[in-house]
Amino acid sequence: MSPFALLVSIAERSRRNASELPQQIEVVTYWRGVGFMLAGYEFVADMGQVAEILQPPRMTKVPGVRSWVLGVANVRGRLVPVMDLAGMLGLTGKANWRSRRVLVVEQGDVLTGLLVDAVLGMQQFPMDTMSELAQVDPALEKYTRHGFDRNEKVWSIFRIDELIQSPEFMQIAV
């Protein structure tokens, strides 16, 4: 058998034994965030907006500030003001102190900690399941417009960036 005939024979056997091409699978993009509880609601904040999650640190009270400013904490050598997010929004936290966590947020020149009732870990949702929220608590409507439905629960997207840029957040003096 000539070398060319041998190559033709190998090519024919390869085609007969070849697997079919893989099916075209639709690529699903996911939205990822940190899940947390606040005043009985379940929220997710964009992963890029939360730098760190801490147990509530020891804090030093600051005089002359609003009641929802809990104090400042030393976090790895940096002073971090800690705010009670529920208190700032006029809501009541529904958790005991042990389950509470602080979401450390760093955006531009702003470094702050937001006290929430509990952290529910990383959550991910298919982007195509995002929808506008039908009903939003008036205290939250500035910071939540969209969300995801999963297992008959609504996970509202909490816009930490909009919270930090809001005049209410920056006006902490009494």
C-alpha positions in Angstrom: 0.0 0.0 0.0 1.3 3.4 -1.0 1.8 6.1 1.7 -1.0 8.1 0.1 -3.4 5.2 0.2 -2.5 4.6 3.8 -3.3 8.2 4.7 -6.7 8.0 2.9 -7.5 4.8 4.8 -6.6 6.4 8.1 -8.8 9.4 7.3 -11.8 7.2 6.4 -11.5 5.2 9.6 -11.1 8.5 11.6 -14.4 9.8 10.1 -16.2 6.6 10.8 -15.1 6.5 14.5 -15.3 10.2 15.2 -17.7 11.5 17.8 -20.3 14.0 16.9 -19.7 17.7 17.5 -20.8 18.9 20.9 -24.3 20.5 21.0 -24.5 24.3 20.9 -25.2 25.2 24.5 -26.6 28.6 25.4 -24.3 30.5 27.6 -26.0 31.9 30.7 -24.5 34.9 32.4 -24.9 35.2 36.2 -25.2 38.1 38.5 -23.3 37.5 41.7 -23.8 39.2 45.0 -23.5 39.0 48.8 -26.8 38.0 50.3 -27.9 39.6 53.6 -31.0 40.1 55.8 -32.2 43.5 57.0 -35.4 44.1 58.9 -36.9 40.8 57.7 -36.1 41.4 54.0 -33.6 39.5 51.9 -31.2 41.5 49.8 -28.2 41.0 47.6 -25.4 43.6 47.1 -23.1 43.5 44.1 -19.9 41.5 44.9 -17.9 44.5 43.7 -19.5 46.8 46.2 -18.6 44.8 49.3 -14.9 44.7 50.3 -15.1 42.6 53.4 -17.6 41.0 55.9 -16.8 41.2 59.6 -18.4 40.3 62.9 -19.3 43.6 64.6 -16.0 45.0 65.9 -15.4 46.9 69.1 -16.4 50.5 68.4 -15.8 53.9 69.9 -18.8 56.1 70.2 -18.6 59.5 68.3 -20.4 62.4 70.0 -22.7 64.7 68.0 -23.8 62.2 65.4 -27.1 60.6 64.4 -28.3 57.6 66.4 -27.7 55.2 63.5 -24.0 56.0 63.6 -22.7 53.3 65.9 -19.1 54.5 66.2 -15.7 54.0 64.6 -13.7 50.8 64.6 -10.1 50.0 64.0 -10.1 47.5 61.2 -6.5 46.4 60.4 -5.1 49.9 61.2 -7.8 51.8 59.4 -10.6 53.8 61.1 -14.0 52.6 59.8 -17.2 54.4 60.7 -19.9 51.8 61.4 -23.5 52.6 60.5 -26.7 50.7 61.5 -28.2 50.3 58.1 -31.7 49.5 59.4 -31.6 52.5 61.7 -30.6 54.8 58.9 -33.5 53.6 56.7 -36.0 54.0 59.6 -36.4 50.2 59.9 -36.1 48.0 62.9 -33.4 45.2 62.8 -34.8 41.8 63.6 -31.8 39.8 64.7 -29.8 39.3 67.8 -26.4 40.7 68.1 -24.6 37.4 67.5 -26.0 36.9 64.0 -25.3 40.5 62.9 -22.5 41.3 60.5 -20.8 44.4 59.1 -20.4 44.8 55.4 -17.3 46.9 54.8 -17.7 49.1 51.8 -15.0 51.1 50.1 -15.9 53.3 47.2 -13.7 56.1 46.2 -12.8 58.1 49.3 -15.6 56.6 51.3 -14.8 53.7 53.7 -17.6 52.6 55.9 -19.2 49.6 57.6 -22.9 48.8 57.3 -24.4 46.7 60.1 -26.9 44.2 58.8 -29.0 41.5 60.6 -27.2 38.5 58.9 -25.1 37.6 55.9 -26.5 34.8 53.7 -23.3 34.1 51.7 -22.6 34.6 48.0 -25.7 34.3 45.8 -25.9 34.0 42.1 -28.8 34.5 39.8 -29.2 34.1 36.0 -29.2 37.7 34.5 -32.3 37.0 32.5 -34.3 36.5 35.7 -33.8 40.0 36.9 -37.0 42.0 37.0 -38.3 45.3 38.3 -39.8 45.0 41.8 -43.5 45.2 42.0 -43.8 46.4 45.6 -41.0 48.2 47.6 -41.1 49.5 51.1 -41.0 53.3 50.9 -37.9 53.4 53.1 -36.1 51.2 50.6 -37.3 52.5 47.2 -34.3 54.8 46.6 -31.9 51.8 46.9 -33.8 48.9 45.5 -35.5 48.8 42.1 -34.7 45.4 40.8 -34.5 41.9 42.1 -34.6 38.2 41.5 -37.2 35.6 42.3 -35.9 32.3 43.6 -38.0 29.6 45.2 -40.9 32.0 45.7 -38.6 34.4 47.6 -37.8 37.9 46.3 -34.1 38.9 46.6 -34.0 42.7 46.1 -30.8 44.2 44.8 -29.5 46.7 47.3 -27.6 49.5 45.6 -24.9 50.3 48.1 -23.3 52.8 45.6 -26.5 54.8 45.6 -26.7 54.7 49.4 -23.2 56.0 49.8 -23.8 58.9 47.3 -27.1 59.9 49.0 -27.2 63.2 50.9 -28.9 61.4 53.9 -25.9 59.1 54.2 -23.4 61.9 54.2 -25.3 64.0 56.7 -24.3 62.2 60.0 -24.0 65.3 62.3 -27.0 66.0 64.5 
